[in-house]
Amino acid sequence: MLILAVSACGQVKQATTDSGALQVQNLTDGLDHPWGMAFLPDGRLLVTERSGDLRILDQNNKLSGPVEGVPEVKVNGQGGLLDIVLDPNFAANKYVYLSFAEPGPNSSASTAVGRGVWENDRITGFTTIFSQQPKLNGPNHFGGRIVFSDGNLFLTTGERFQFAPAQDLGNHLGTVVRIKPDGSPADGNPFIGEEGAQPEIWSYGHRNIEAAAIDPATGNLWIAEMGPRGGDELNQPEAGKNYGWPEVSWGENYDGTDIPDPPTQPQYADAVVHWTPVISPSGMAFYSGNMFPAWKGNMLIGGLSAKGVVVVEVNGQQAAEKDRVSLQARIRDVEQAPDGSVYVLTDEGNGKVLRLWK
């Protein structure tokens, strides 16, 4: 693994990993803490900024001004405009989905997701389809990744730095939510009909999930969530399972006090992989292209603390770290481009779009 610095816009540098040499190009900068991205069918890239704007990066790497039609967001700490995905039937319905910190009364907020129609390079008719309950004050742990699967969508959330409510099915804090595209609970959700439980919940006992993707080989959802001091986790969340936060963790509290390890309390589902020191996972994609043959079928995870891309080999329900690409920048999101290259976003006030290619 070669530690790499990427500087001037347009400049190309070479990096060498265990999987071979690759090129890193800075396509653009000037983004305010970019958070999520999605490719339009024509090859242009949509990029969200946490501060509340959506931008278009065209094929000549020119960055647009703010796109109209984006919802009002609560910008506070980790909250703001978050993820963006296109509907699987975008060619027919033109729906674009956004997750964001939705403002509430008295400066409160919660994670929400909504959709609007992409028309003439703007979003029209944006409607919020789901809002995490309750709304709370505070700047931390919004989660916010959106993943489509079998006609439904998963939304990952955080527990808003509230700890114990992640064990309470009566709220959406620290959960993976599974809903229909109109926001109603998806059929077959594990807690539908259970008294006092939120019907949108798929799994719970999570801390803060900012990375999620579907394994195309199995159709299963994978998530990577941030631990406290140590103990970042890679999980394959299953319907109805409790992943233990804050009762168990592979990390410890920020004040140094111990948290029981997951194996000591087997009623909680354990992580498939855990990291100490942390990688601070944000953004995930399964690689299916031909540009990087050694990565084919592997999971790519953006790392804020890792300052690069973590490559994880997945085999059914098993996984293990395989490689890292160090970029000397906090990586917020990672996506495969139509040509098989990999795009990443850097989390900074002068945020960049970097392209990894061979």
C-alpha positions as CSV (number, residue, x, y, z in Angstrom):
1,M,0.0,0.0,0.0
2,L,1.4,3.4,-1.0
3,I,0.4,6.5,0.9
4,L,-0.7,9.1,-1.6
5,A,-1.4,12.8,-1.7
6,V,-3.8,14.2,-4.3
7,S,-3.5,17.9,-4.9
8,A,-4.3,20.1,-7.8
9,C,-7.6,19.7,-9.7
10,G,-7.1,17.6,-12.8
11,Q,-3.8,16.2,-11.6
12,V,-3.2,12.4,-11.9
13,K,-1.0,10.5,-9.6
14,Q,-0.2,6.8,-9.3
15,A,-0.8,4.6,-6.3
16,T,0.3,1.0,-5.7
17,T,-1.8,-1.4,-3.6
18,D,-1.6,-5.1,-3.0
19,S,-3.9,-5.5,-6.0
20,G,-1.6,-3.6,-8.3
21,A,-1.0,0.0,-9.5
22,L,-3.8,2.4,-10.1
23,Q,-4.2,6.1,-11.1
24,V,-5.9,8.7,-8.9
25,Q,-7.3,11.9,-10.6
26,N,-8.8,14.9,-8.9
27,L,-11.9,15.6,-11.1
28,T,-13.1,18.7,-9.2
29,D,-12.9,20.4,-5.9
30,G,-14.9,23.3,-4.3
31,L,-17.6,21.0,-2.8
32,D,-18.7,21.7,0.8
33,H,-18.4,18.4,2.6
34,P,-19.8,16.2,-0.2
35,W,-21.8,13.3,1.2
36,G,-23.5,11.2,-1.5
37,M,-23.4,10.7,-5.2
38,A,-25.3,9.0,-8.0
39,F,-24.7,8.7,-11.8
40,L,-27.4,9.8,-14.2
41,P,-28.0,7.6,-17.2
42,D,-26.1,10.1,-19.4
43,G,-23.0,9.7,-17.3
44,R,-23.2,13.0,-15.4
45,L,-22.8,12.7,-11.6
46,L,-25.1,14.1,-9.0
47,V,-23.3,15.1,-5.7
48,T,-24.9,16.2,-2.4
49,E,-23.3,18.7,-0.1
50,R,-24.0,18.3,3.6
51,S,-24.6,22.1,3.8
52,G,-27.8,21.6,1.7
53,D,-27.0,21.8,-2.0
54,L,-27.1,19.3,-4.8
55,R,-24.6,19.7,-7.7
56,I,-24.1,18.2,-11.1
57,L,-20.6,17.2,-12.3
58,D,-20.7,16.9,-16.1
59,Q,-18.5,14.8,-18.4
60,N,-16.0,17.7,-18.8
61,N,-15.7,17.8,-15.0
62,K,-17.5,21.1,-14.8
63,L,-19.5,21.6,-11.6
64,S,-22.9,23.2,-11.8
65,G,-24.5,25.6,-9.4
66,P,-27.1,24.4,-6.8
67,V,-29.9,22.3,-8.3
68,E,-33.4,23.6,-7.6
69,G,-36.1,21.6,-5.8
70,V,-34.0,20.2,-2.9
71,P,-35.8,20.0,0.5
72,E,-35.0,22.3,3.4
73,V,-32.5,20.6,5.7
74,K,-31.2,21.0,9.2
75,V,-27.5,21.7,8.9
76,N,-25.9,20.9,12.3
77,G,-22.8,18.9,12.9
78,Q,-23.2,15.6,11.1
79,G,-26.7,16.5,9.9
80,G,-27.6,18.1,6.6
81,L,-28.2,16.9,3.1
82,L,-27.0,13.3,3.0
83,D,-27.5,10.5,0.4
84,I,-28.9,10.4,-3.1
85,V,-30.1,7.4,-5.2
86,L,-32.0,7.0,-8.5
87,D,-35.1,4.9,-8.5
88,P,-34.4,1.4,-10.1
89,N,-37.2,2.4,-12.6
90,F,-35.7,5.9,-13.2
91,A,-36.0,5.6,-17.0
92,A,-39.7,5.4,-16.6
93,N,-40.6,7.4,-13.5
94,K,-37.6,9.8,-13.1
95,Y,-37.7,9.6,-9.3
96,V,-34.7,10.8,-7.3
97,Y,-34.5,9.9,-3.6
98,L,-32.7,12.1,-1.0
99,S,-32.0,11.5,2.6
100,F,-31.5,14.4,4.9
101,A,-31.7,15.9,8.4
102,E,-35.3,17.1,8.5
103,P,-35.9,20.2,10.7
104,G,-38.4,19.9,13.6
105,P,-39.6,22.2,16.3
106,N,-37.2,23.9,18.7
107,S,-34.1,23.2,16.6
108,S,-34.7,19.5,16.6
109,A,-34.2,17.2,13.6
110,S,-34.4,13.6,12.5
111,T,-33.3,11.5,9.5
112,A,-35.8,11.5,6.7
113,V,-36.0,10.4,3.1
114,G,-38.1,11.8,0.3
115,R,-38.4,11.7,-3.5
116,G,-39.0,14.0,-6.4
117,V,-39.0,13.9,-10.2
118,W,-35.8,14.8,-12.1
119,E,-36.9,17.2,-14.8
120,N,-34.8,19.6,-16.8
121,D,-31.9,19.3,-14.4
122,R,-34.0,20.2,-11.3
123,I,-36.1,18.2,-8.8
124,T,-39.9,18.9,-9.0
125,G,-42.6,17.8,-6.5
126,F,-40.3,16.7,-3.7
127,T,-42.2,14.9,-1.0
128,T,-40.9,13.4,2.3
129,I,-42.0,9.8,2.5
130,F,-40.5,8.8,5.8
131,S,-39.3,10.6,8.9
132,Q,-37.4,9.0,11.8
133,Q,-39.2,9.4,15.1
134,P,-38.6,11.0,17.5
135,K,-37.0,14.3,16.4
136,L,-34.3,15.3,18.8
137,N,-31.8,18.1,19.4
138,G,-28.1,17.4,18.8
139,P,-25.6,17.3,16.0
140,N,-24.6,13.6,15.9
141,H,-25.5,10.2,14.4
142,F,-27.9,10.6,11.5
143,G,-26.9,7.6,9.5
144,G,-28.6,8.2,6.2
145,R,-27.7,5.7,3.4
146,I,-30.4,4.6,1.0
147,V,-30.3,1.2,-0.7
148,F,-32.9,-0.3,-3.0
149,S,-33.7,-4.0,-2.9
150,D,-36.5,-6.1,-4.5
151,G,-38.7,-3.1,-5.0
152,N,-38.3,-1.7,-1.5
153,L,-35.7,0.6,0.0
154,F,-33.6,0.4,3.1
155,L,-32.7,3.5,5.0
156,T,-29.9,3.3,7.6
157,T,-30.2,5.5,10.7
158,G,-28.2,6.4,13.8
159,E,-29.3,6.6,17.4
160,R,-28.6,10.3,17.5
161,F,-26.0,9.7,20.2
162,Q,-28.7,8.7,22.6
163,F,-27.4,5.2,23.4
164,A,-30.2,3.2,25.2
165,P,-33.1,4.1,22.7
166,A,-31.3,1.9,20.2
167,Q,-32.8,-1.0,22.2
168,D,-36.4,0.3,22.1
169,L,-38.6,-0.8,19.2
170,G,-40.9,2.1,19.9
171,N,-38.7,4.5,18.1
172,H,-36.5,4.5,14.9
173,L,-33.3,5.4,16.6
174,G,-30.4,3.1,15.7
175,T,-32.3,1.0,13.3
176,V,-32.3,-0.2,9.7
177,V,-35.7,0.8,8.2
178,R,-37.3,-1.0,5.3
179,I,-40.1,0.8,3.4
180,K,-41.9,0.8,0.1
181,P,-41.0,3.5,-2.4
182,D,-44.1,5.5,-1.1
183,G,-42.8,5.3,2.5
184,S,-45.2,2.8,3.9
185,P,-43.8,-0.2,5.8
186,A,-42.5,-3.0,3.4
187,D,-44.4,-6.2,3.4
188,G,-42.8,-8.9,5.5
189,N,-41.1,-6.5,8.0
190,P,-40.5,-8.4,11.2
191,F,-42.3,-6.1,13.7
192,I,-45.5,-5.4,11.7
193,G,-48.4,-6.0,14.1
194,E,-46.2,-6.1,17.2
195,E,-47.7,-3.8,19.9
196,G,-45.5,-0.8,20.6
197,A,-43.1,-1.5,17.7
198,Q,-42.5,0.7,14.7
199,P,-43.5,-1.3,11.6
200,E,-40.8,0.1,9.4
201,I,-38.0,-1.4,11.5
202,W,-35.9,-4.2,9.9
203,S,-33.1,-4.5,12.4
204,Y,-32.1,-2.6,15.5
205,G,-29.4,-2.1,18.2
206,H,-27.2,-0.1,15.8
207,R,-25.1,2.9,16.6
208,N,-24.5,5.0,13.4
209,I,-24.7,3.5,9.9
210,E,-23.3,5.5,7.1
211,A,-22.3,2.7,4.7
212,A,-24.7,0.2,3.1
213,A,-25.0,-1.8,-0.2
214,I,-26.6,-4.9,-1.6
215,D,-24.3,-7.9,-2.5
216,P,-25.3,-8.7,-6.1
217,A,-24.2,-12.3,-5.7
218,T,-26.7,-13.0,-2.9
219,G,-29.1,-10.0,-2.8
220,N,-28.3,-9.5,0.9
221,L,-27.9,-6.2,2.6
222,W,-24.5,-5.3,4.2
223,I,-23.9,-2.3,6.4
224,A,-20.8,-0.8,8.1
225,E,-21.4,1.2,11.3
226,M,-19.3,3.3,13.4
227,G,-18.3,2.1,16.9
228,P,-17.4,4.3,19.9
229,R,-13.7,4.3,20.7
230,G,-12.8,1.2,18.6
231,G,-15.2,-1.4,17.4
232,D,-16.4,-0.3,14.0
233,E,-18.6,-3.1,12.6
234,L,-19.4,-4.8,9.3
235,N,-22.8,-6.5,9.6
236,Q,-25.2,-8.4,7.4
237,P,-28.4,-7.2,9.1
238,E,-31.2,-9.8,9.2
239,A,-34.9,-9.3,9.8
240,G,-35.7,-8.8,13.5
241,K,-32.2,-9.2,14.8
242,N,-30.8,-7.0,17.6
243,Y,-27.1,-6.0,17.0
244,G,-26.5,-5.0,20.6
245,W,-25.7,-1.3,20.9
246,P,-25.2,0.0,23.5
247,E,-25.3,-3.1,25.6
248,V,-22.3,-4.7,23.8
249,S,-19.5,-3.5,21.5
250,W,-16.0,-4.3,20.3
251,G,-15.0,-0.8,21.4
252,E,-15.2,1.1,24.6
253,N,-16.8,4.3,25.7
254,Y,-15.1,7.6,25.0
255,D,-14.4,8.1,28.7
256,G,-12.5,4.8,28.7
257,T,-15.1,2.7,30.5
258,D,-15.6,-0.8,29.2
259,I,-18.5,-2.1,27.2
260,P,-19.0,-5.9,27.2
261,D,-17.8,-7.7,24.1
262,P,-20.6,-9.2,22.0
263,P,-19.7,-12.9,22.7
264,T,-20.4,-12.4,26.4
265,Q,-24.1,-11.8,25.6
266,P,-25.0,-14.2,22.7
267,Q,-28.6,-12.9,22.6
268,Y,-27.2,-10.1,20.4
269,A,-26.0,-10.6,16.8
270,D,-22.3,-10.2,16.5
271,A,-20.4,-8.4,13.7
272,V,-18.9,-10.3,10.8
273,V,-15.8,-8.0,10.9
274,H,-14.8,-5.4,13.4
275,W,-12.0,-2.8,13.3
276,T,-9.9,-1.4,16.1
277,P,-8.3,1.1,15.3
278,V,-11.5,2.4,13.6
279,I,-11.9,3.0,9.9
280,S,-15.0,5.3,10.4
281,P,-16.9,3.7,7.5
282,S,-18.9,5.9,5.2
283,G,-20.1,4.8,1.8
284,M,-20.1,1.3,0.3
285,A,-20.3,-0.3,-3.1
286,F,-19.8,-3.8,-4.5
287,Y,-17.4,-3.7,-7.4
288,S,-18.6,-5.5,-10.6
289,G,-16.5,-3.8,-13.3
290,N,-13.6,-5.1,-15.3
291,M,-11.1,-2.3,-14.7
292,F,-9.9,-3.8,-11.4
293,P,-10.2,-7.6,-11.8
294,A,-8.7,-8.2,-8.4
295,W,-11.6,-6.3,-6.8
296,K,-14.4,-8.0,-8.7
297,G,-17.2,-9.1,-6.3
298,N,-15.5,-7.3,-3.5
299,M,-16.9,-4.6,-1.2
300,L,-15.4,-1.1,-1.3
301,I,-15.9,0.9,1.9
302,G,-15.0,4.6,2.3
303,G,-13.0,5.3,5.4
304,L,-13.0,8.7,7.2
305,S,-10.4,7.7,9.8
306,A,-8.8,5.2,7.4
307,K,-8.4,8.1,4.9
308,G,-8.9,5.8,2.0
309,V,-10.9,2.9,0.6
310,V,-11.0,-0.4,2.4
311,V,-11.4,-3.4,0.2
312,V,-13.3,-6.4,1.7
313,E,-13.6,-9.8,0.2
314,V,-17.1,-11.3,0.7
315,N,-18.2,-14.9,0.4
316,G,-21.8,-15.4,1.3
317,Q,-22.1,-14.5,5.0
318,Q,-18.3,-14.3,5.5
319,A,-16.0,-11.4,4.9
320,A,-12.5,-10.3,5.5
321,E,-10.4,-7.2,4.7
322,K,-8.3,-7.7,1.6
323,D,-6.6,-4.4,0.7
324,R,-6.6,-0.7,1.3
325,V,-6.1,2.3,-1.0
326,S,-4.7,5.2,1.1
327,L,-5.7,8.6,-0.2
328,Q,-4.7,10.8,2.7
329,A,-8.2,12.3,2.9
330,R,-11.4,11.5,4.7
331,I,-13.4,9.5,2.3
332,R,-17.2,10.0,2.7
333,D,-18.6,8.0,-0.2
334,V,-17.5,5.5,-2.9
335,E,-19.3,4.5,-6.1
336,Q,-18.5,2.5,-9.2
337,A,-18.7,4.5,-12.4
338,P,-20.3,3.3,-15.6
339,D,-16.9,2.7,-17.2
340,G,-15.7,0.5,-14.2
341,S,-13.6,3.2,-12.6
342,V,-14.3,4.1,-8.9
343,Y,-15.3,7.6,-7.7
344,V,-14.8,8.7,-4.1
345,L,-15.8,11.9,-2.3
346,T,-13.5,13.6,0.2
347,D,-15.1,15.0,3.4
348,E,-13.8,18.5,3.7
349,G,-14.8,22.1,3.3
350,N,-13.0,22.1,-0.1
351,G,-14.3,18.6,-0.9
352,K,-13.1,16.7,-4.0
353,V,-14.4,14.1,-6.4
354,L,-11.5,11.6,-7.0
355,R,-11.5,9.0,-9.8
356,L,-9.5,5.7,-9.3
357,W,-8.7,4.0,-12.6
358,K,-6.2,1.9,-14.5
